[in-house]
Amino acid sequence: MSADACPRCGEPLEYDEADIGVGTIRGNPGCPNCFWTPDEAAVEEMVALIMKCPNCGAPQEDHDGFGVLSCAVCGYCTHPSLTGGVCDICHKKP
């Protein structure tokens, strides 16, 4: 994906431009297809819910909305994904 492509949908970005007499100044990009803006991306990156591990209380970021699935501090794991009876996260049998 090029730098001038929307990170959300891949369509070409558009820029506001203004002639300032000695050249043209280009403003922030925006996507005419999905209406993405850089300000929106900054907000999406900053928003992270902080949850506490139910076992030890260590703070954990919850980016997906599923809560604390595992904790590297105490080894807590809900075993959300199993392959052959072994957890794909902690590599233990539940």
SETORBA-905822 format. One record per atom (N, C-alpha, C): residue number from 0; residue in one letter; chain; atom name; y, x, z. Coordinates in steps of 0.001 Angstrom, whole numbers, plus 524288, in hexadecimal, padded with zeros to 5 digits. Atoms other than C-alpha are relative to their C-alpha. Example, Ala and Ser with C-alpha at 12.3 -4.5 7.8 and 13.67 -1.06 7.14 Angstrom:
# residues 2
 num residu chaine atome    c2    c1    c3
   0      a      A     N 7FB5A 8037A 80000
   0      a      A    CA 7EE6C 8300C 81E78
   0      a      A     C 804B0 80384 80000
   1      s      A     N 7FB5A 7FCCC 7FFC4
   1      s      A    CA 7FBDC 83566 81BE4
   1      s      A     C 80442 7FCFE 802DA
//
This chain:
# residues 94
 num residu chaine atome    c2    c1    c3
   0      m      A     N 7FB6F 8034F 80000
   0      m      A    CA 80000 80000 80000
   0      m      A     C 804D9 80383 80000
   1      s      A     N 7FB58 7FCC2 8005D
   1      s      A    CA 80D25 805A4 7FC4A
   1      s      A     C 803C0 7FEC0 80479
   2      a      A     N 7FC20 800C2 7FBDD
   2      a      A    CA 8188E 8071A 805A2
   2      a      A     C 80361 7FB3C 7FEEC
   3      d      A     N 7FCD9 80481 8015B
   3      d      A    CA 81F7B 7FC35 7FE46
   3      d      A     C 7FCBC 7FB07 7FF77
   4      a      A     N 8035C 80496 8000A
   4      a      A    CA 81449 7F29C 80022
   4      a      A     C 7FFE7 7FDA1 8057A
   5      c      A     N 8002B 802C0 7FB08
   5      c      A    CA 813C2 7E868 80AD7
   5      c      A     C 7FB05 80178 802F7
   6      p      A     N 804A8 7FE99 7FD03
   6      p      A    CA 80A90 7ECD0 815C1
   6      p      A     C 7FC91 7FB50 80149
   7      r      A     N 80312 804A7 7FECE
   7      r      A    CA 8062A 7DEC9 817D2
   7      r      A     C 7FD13 7FDF4 7FB36
   8      c      A     N 80284 80274 8048A
   8      c      A    CA 80371 7D9C2 80A09
   8      c      A     C 7FF8B 80396 7FB42
   9      g      A     N 80072 7FC46 80444
   9      g      A    CA 8051F 7E5A4 8011E
   9      g      A     C 803AF 7FF19 7FB6F
  10      e      A     N 7FC4A 80114 80440
  10      e      A    CA 80F8A 7DF80 7F85F
  10      e      A     C 804A3 803C7 80050
  11      p      A     N 7FB76 7FC83 7FFE9
  11      p      A    CA 81B8B 7E796 7F46F
  11      p      A     C 80445 7FDF3 803A3
  12      l      A     N 7FBB1 80167 7FC8B
  12      l      A    CA 8267A 7E7B0 7FE7E
  12      l      A     C 80511 7FFB9 7FCE9
  13      e      A     N 7FAC7 8004F 80253
  13      e      A    CA 83468 7E400 7FAFE
  13      e      A     C 803EE 801F0 80401
  14      y      A     N 7FBED 7FDE2 7FCA8
  14      y      A    CA 840A3 7EA61 80072
  14      y      A     C 80537 7FDA1 7FE81
  15      d      A     N 7FA99 80153 80120
  15      d      A    CA 84E9F 7E5B9 801B7
  15      d      A     C 802C4 80518 7FEC5
  16      e      A     N 7FD20 7FB53 80175
  16      e      A    CA 857A6 7EF75 7FB0F
  16      e      A     C 805C6 7FEB5 7FF9E
  17      a      A     N 7FA5B 800BC 8005E
  17      a      A    CA 86664 7F148 7FBAB
  17      a      A     C 8026A 804EB 7FDAE
  18      d      A     N 7FD27 7FBA6 80259
  18      d      A    CA 86F37 7F9BB 7F33F
  18      d      A     C 80471 8015B 803AD
  19      i      A     N 7FBEF 7FE68 7FC49
  19      i      A    CA 877CC 80187 7FCA1
  19      i      A     C 8040A 803A1 7FD81
  20      g      A     N 7FC13 7FCFA 802CD
  20      g      A    CA 87FFB 80824 7F237
  20      g      A     C 7FE44 80576 7FE90
  21      v      A     N 801E1 7FABF 8012D
  21      v      A    CA 8796E 8156F 7F2F6
  21      v      A     C 7FA1E 8000A 7FF37
  22      g      A     N 8059E 8008B 800AB
  22      g      A    CA 86BAC 81065 7F159
  22      g      A     C 7FE42 7FAA2 801E0
  23      t      A     N 80232 804FD 7FE55
  23      t      A    CA 862C8 8055E 7F51C
  23      t      A     C 7FD0E 800DC 8051E
  24      i      A     N 802CA 7FFC4 7FB10
  24      i      A    CA 85DFE 8030A 802DF
  24      i      A     C 7FBD1 7FBC8 7FFF1
  25      r      A     N 8046C 80397 80017
  25      r      A    CA 850D7 7FCA4 80499
  25      r      A     C 7FED8 7FE36 8058E
  26      g      A     N 80112 8022E 7FAD9
  26      g      A    CA 84E09 7F3A0 81009
  26      g      A     C 7FA36 7FFDE 8013F
  27      n      A     N 80568 8007A 7FE56
  27      n      A    CA 84186 7F05A 81721
  27      n      A     C 7FCCF 7FCE3 7FC0F
  28      p      A     N 80356 802D1 803B1
  28      p      A    CA 835FE 7EBC0 80EFF
  28      p      A     C 7FE57 7FAB1 8022B
  29      g      A     N 80231 80511 7FE9C
  29      g      A    CA 83074 7DE10 80F05
  29      g      A     C 7FC37 7FE5D 7FBBB
  30      c      A     N 803E3 801C7 803C6
  30      c      A    CA 824FC 7D77C 8086F
  30      c      A     C 8013C 7FA69 7FE54
  31      p      A     N 7FEED 8054C 801D8
  31      p      A    CA 82830 7CBBB 7FFDA
  31      p      A     C 7FB1B 7FC96 7FFE9
  32      n      A     N 804DD 802EF 80042
  32      n      A    CA 819CB 7C7CA 7FFDD
  32      n      A     C 7FE78 7FDB4 80551
  33      c      A     N 801BE 801DD 7FAD5
  33      c      A    CA 8162F 7C6FC 80E6D
  33      c      A     C 8045C 8002D 80410
  34      f      A     N 7FB51 7FFCF 7FCB6
  34      f      A    CA 823DF 7C909 8142A
  34      f      A     C 7FFAE 803F5 80473
  35      w      A     N 80055 7FBCD 7FC20
  35      w      A    CA 81FEE 7D544 81BE2
  35      w      A     C 8051B 802F8 80028
  36      t      A     N 7FB73 7FCA0 7FF4F
  36      t      A    CA 82B30 7DD5A 8216B
  36      t      A     C 7FE89 80462 803C1
  37      p      A     N 8012E 7FBB8 7FC66
  37      p      A    CA 82B41 7EA79 8288B
  37      p      A     C 800D8 7FE6E 805B0
  38      d      A     N 7FF05 801C3 7FAA1
  38      d      A    CA 830EA 7E3D6 834B3
  38      d      A     C 7FB43 7FD1F 8021B
  39      e      A     N 804A5 802ED 7FE77
  39      e      A    CA 8251C 7DAE2 8351F
  39      e      A     C 7FB8C 803BC 80146
  40      a      A     N 80428 7FC32 7FF1B
  40      a      A    CA 81BEA 7E68E 83434
  40      a      A     C 800D6 802CD 8052D
  41      a      A     N 7FEE0 7FD56 7FB12
  41      a      A    CA 822C4 7ED5C 83F93
  41      a      A     C 7FE98 7FC8A 8049C
  42      v      A     N 80155 803A5 7FBC9
  42      v      A    CA 8212A 7E141 84808
  42      v      A     C 7FA1F 7FF8E 80087
  43      e      A     N 805B0 80074 7FFD0
  43      e      A    CA 812C0 7DFF0 84469
  43      e      A     C 7FD88 804CB 80281
  44      e      A     N 80221 7FB39 7FDC8
  44      e      A    CA 8104D 7EE37 8481F
  44      e      A     C 80127 8006C 805D5
  45      m      A     N 7FE7C 7FF76 7FA90
  45      m      A    CA 81775 7ED2A 85529
  45      m      A     C 7FD35 7FC22 80393
  46      v      A     N 80262 803FA 7FCC0
  46      v      A    CA 810A7 7E0DE 859E3
  46      v      A     C 7FA5B 80175 80134
  47      a      A     N 80555 7FEEF 7FE36
  47      a      A    CA 804AF 7E469 861BE
  47      a      A     C 7FF89 7FDC7 8057D
  48      l      A     N 800DA 80259 7FAF2
  48      l      A    CA 7FFC4 7DC6D 86D0C
  48      l      A     C 7FD0D 803E1 80367
  49      i      A     N 8029F 7FC7B 7FC5C
  49      i      A    CA 7FC0D 7E4A7 878CE
  49      i      A     C 7FCA4 7FCB0 803A7
  50      m      A     N 803BF 802B9 7FCA5
  50      m      A    CA 7EFEA 7DFB1 87FC1
  50      m      A     C 7FDE3 803E7 803F0
  51      k      A     N 80280 7FC9F 7FC26
  51      k      A    CA 7E8DD 7E501 88BB3
  51      k      A     C 7FA1C 7FF8B 7FF6E
  52      c      A     N 805B4 7FFF6 8001F
  52      c      A    CA 7DAA3 7E8F6 88B87
  52      c      A     C 7FE12 7FCAF 8048B
  53      p      A     N 801E9 80352 7FBBD
  53      p      A    CA 7D344 7DEA5 89359
  53      p      A     C 7FCB9 80301 80403
  54      n      A     N 80343 7FCE6 7FC6E
  54      n      A    CA 7CAFC 7E963 89983
  54      n      A     C 8034B 80395 80379
  55      c      A     N 7FD12 7FC1B 7FCF6
  55      c      A    CA 7D4C5 7F3DD 89DAA
  55      c      A     C 805DF 7FF0E 80024
  56      g      A     N 7FA6D 80130 80006
  56      g      A    CA 7E231 7EE21 89A86
  56      g      A     C 8034F 803A6 7FCBA
  57      a      A     N 7FD08 7FC62 80352
  57      a      A    CA 7E623 7F903 89122
  57      a      A     C 802AD 7FCF5 7FB9A
  58      p      A     N 7FD47 802B8 80435
  58      p      A    CA 7F084 7F471 88753
  58      p      A     C 7FDB6 80160 7FAAB
  59      q      A     N 80229 7FF5B 80544
  59      q      A    CA 7EB86 7F289 8796A
  59      q      A     C 80359 7FCE2 7FC32
  60      e      A     N 7FD35 802E8 8040A
  60      e      A    CA 7F2A3 7EEA0 86CED
  60      e      A     C 7FC3A 7FC41 7FD5A
  61      d      A     N 80334 803FD 80295
  61      d      A    CA 7ED71 7E21E 866D2
  61      d      A     C 80293 7FE9E 7FAD1
  62      h      A     N 7FDA6 800DC 8051E
  62      h      A    CA 7F0EE 7E2AE 85859
  62      h      A     C 7FD80 7FB7B 7FD10
  63      d      A     N 802C8 803ED 80304
  63      d      A    CA 7E6E1 7D8CE 853C4
  63      d      A     C 7FFAA 7FAAD 802AB
  64      g      A     N 80015 804FE 7FD4E
  64      g      A    CA 7E841 7CE01 85DF1
  64      g      A     C 7FAD2 7FEB1 8028C
  65      f      A     N 8051C 800FC 7FDA1
  65      f      A    CA 7DA49 7CF58 862E9
  65      f      A     C 7FFB1 801F9 8059A
  66      g      A     N 80010 7FDFB 7FAB3
  66      g      A    CA 7DE1C 7D575 86FF5
  66      g      A     C 7FD84 8055E 80040
  67      v      A     N 8025E 7FADD 7FF3A
  67      v      A    CA 7D7BF 7E18E 875AB
  67      v      A     C 7FA38 7FFA6 7FEAA
  68      l      A     N 80576 7FFF2 8019B
  68      l      A    CA 7CAF6 7E3D2 86E7C
  68      l      A     C 7FD21 804A3 80260
  69      s      A     N 8025A 7FB63 7FD96
  69      s      A    CA 7C88D 7F15F 873FA
  69      s      A     C 8044F 8032D 80293
  70      c      A     N 7FC39 7FCCC 7FD25
  70      c      A    CA 7CF13 7FB05 87D12
  70      c      A     C 7FDE4 8058E 80060
  71      a      A     N 8019C 7FA82 7FFD2
  71      a      A    CA 7CE52 809C0 87B87
  71      a      A     C 80090 80241 8057B
  72      v      A     N 7FF1A 7FE02 7FABD
  72      v      A    CA 7D2FD 80B99 88999
  72      v      A     C 7FB25 7FF52 8036E
  73      c      A     N 80461 80118 7FC75
  73      c      A    CA 7C786 80510 8908F
  73      c      A     C 7FACD 7FF00 7FD37
  74      g      A     N 804D3 800F4 802E9
  74      g      A    CA 7BD9C 802AF 885A7
  74      g      A     C 7FEA1 7FA4C 7FF57
  75      y      A     N 800E2 8059B 800AD
  75      y      A    CA 7BEC7 7F3DC 885F8
  75      y      A     C 7FF71 7FEB3 7FA36
  76      c      A     N 800AE 8019D 8056C
  76      c      A    CA 7B9E7 7ED79 87975
  76      c      A     C 7FDB6 7FA7A 7FFDA
  77      t      A     N 80207 8054C 800B5
  77      t      A    CA 7B7A9 7DF6B 87526
  77      t      A     C 7FBAB 7FFD7 7FBEF
  78      h      A     N 803FD 7FF82 80416
  78      h      A    CA 7AE4B 7E41E 86A7A
  78      h      A     C 800C9 7FBE8 7FBAF
  79      p      A     N 7FED6 80404 803E7
  79      p      A    CA 7B4E6 7DC02 85FC1
  79      p      A     C 7FD28 800AA 7FAD0
  80      s      A     N 8028D 7FF0D 804FE
  80      s      A    CA 7AD6C 7E239 8548F
  80      s      A     C 7FB08 80329 800F0
  81      l      A     N 80504 7FD6D 7FF2C
  81      l      A    CA 79F09 7E5AA 854EA
  81      l      A     C 7FD4A 80127 7FAD7
  82      t      A     N 80339 7FE93 80475
  82      t      A    CA 796C5 7ECD1 84AEA
  82      t      A     C 7FAD2 801FF 80235
  83      g      A     N 8051C 7FE6D 7FE03
  83      g      A    CA 78852 7EDA4 84DEF
  83      g      A     C 7FFB0 7FFD3 805EE
  84      g      A     N 8000D 80087 7FA56
  84      g      A    CA 78ACF 7E965 85BF5
  84      g      A     C 8034A 803ED 802E1
  85      v      A     N 7FCA8 7FC19 7FD92
  85      v      A    CA 7948A 7F46A 85E63
  85      v      A     C 805AE 7FEAE 7FEA9
  86      c      A     N 7FA7C 80130 800C0
  86      c      A    CA 7A330 7F244 86034
  86      c      A     C 80279 80408 7FC62
  87      d      A     N 7FD59 7FC88 803B5
  87      d      A    CA 7AB4C 7F7ED 85508
  87      d      A     C 804C2 802B3 8026C
  88      i      A     N 7FB6F 7FDA9 7FD76
  88      i      A    CA 7B65D 7FB1F 85E86
  88      i      A     C 7FE72 80414 8040F
  89      c      A     N 8016F 7FC69 7FBC7
  89      c      A    CA 7B00F 8013C 86A9A
  89      c      A     C 7FAC3 802B8 7FF1E
  90      h      A     N 8050D 7FDB3 80177
  90      h      A    CA 7A2E5 8048E 86450
  90      h      A     C 7FBD6 7FF6F 80444
  91      k      A     N 803E1 80125 7FBFC
  91      k      A    CA 79B42 7FE9B 86FB0
  91      k      A     C 7FD63 7FAC8 7FECB
  92      k      A     N 802A0 80518 80070
  92      k      A    CA 79163 7F381 87027
  92      k      A     C 8023C 7FC6F 8042D
  93      p      A     N 7FDD1 80397 7FC13
  93      p      A    CA 7976A 7E7AB 876DE
  93      p      A     C 7FBE1 7FE1A 803D1
//
